[in-house]
Amino acid sequence: MSNIFDKLDPIIAGWMKRHGYLFLRISMAIIFIWFGLLKCFAQSPANDLVARTVYWMNPKVFIPILGWWEVLIGVCFLFPRLTRLALFLLFLQIGGTFLPLIILPDVCFQQVPFVLTMEGQYIVKNLLIISAAIVIGGTVRKV
């Protein structure tokens, strides 16, 4: 059994190394384009959360702008030469995604600080997006 593992492990790991970066870029593009378009066309389940968080701006104006911003981030991830722009736009945007944790704790937590609501989970998952962006950013000198 360990003989099979010893043979398969480098094959699988090599495949992941060769394809993982591309999959990561495409995944980031899909997420940002999809979620952004949902905001643009007033179909995102996050629209109410965004409106309540950025209460000082008109949501009918702000949410579509945010949506197109996210679409632009996603499109940039599809083109390696635009990686720096994608990362710049992402890091300008991503900090705001954590604002509801501070501004709307009653919406984000069932019990502060560890028991998250669905909205809170939606927000905290952005830590993974930040990490993915850092991994992609670590390659910009090679592109």
Residue pairs with C-beta under 8 A, 6 or more apart in sequence:
21 135
21 136
21 139
24 132
24 135
24 136
25 77
25 78
25 80
25 83
25 136
26 77
26 78
27 132
28 73
28 74
28 77
28 86
28 129
28 132
28 133
28 136
29 74
29 75
29 77
29 78
30 74
31 74
31 129
32 70
32 71
32 73
32 74
32 77
32 90
33 70
33 71
33 74
33 75
34 74
35 44
35 46
35 67
35 70
36 66
36 67
36 68
36 69
36 70
36 71
36 72
36 73
36 74
37 67
37 71
38 44
38 45
38 46
38 67
39 46
39 47
39 50
39 63
39 64
39 66
39 67
39 70
40 64
40 67
40 68
40 71
41 67
42 63
44 50
44 63
44 67
46 122
47 59
47 63
49 100
49 104
49 107
49 119
49 122
50 59
50 62
50 63
50 66
51 59
51 62
51 63
52 100
52 103
52 104
52 107
53 96
53 99
53 100
53 103
53 104
54 62
54 96
54 99
66 93
69 89
69 93
70 93
72 89
73 86
73 89
73 90
73 93
74 86
75 82
76 82
76 83
76 85
76 86
76 89
77 83
77 86
77 136
80 143
81 143
83 136
83 137
83 139
83 140
83 143
84 140
86 136
87 133
87 136
87 137
87 140
90 129
90 133
91 133
94 126
94 129
94 130
94 133
97 123
97 126
98 123
98 126
100 107
100 108
100 119
100 120
100 123
101 108
101 109
101 120
101 123
101 124
105 112
107 117
107 119
107 120
108 116
108 117
108 119
108 120
108 123
109 115
109 116
109 117
109 120
110 116
110 117
116 124
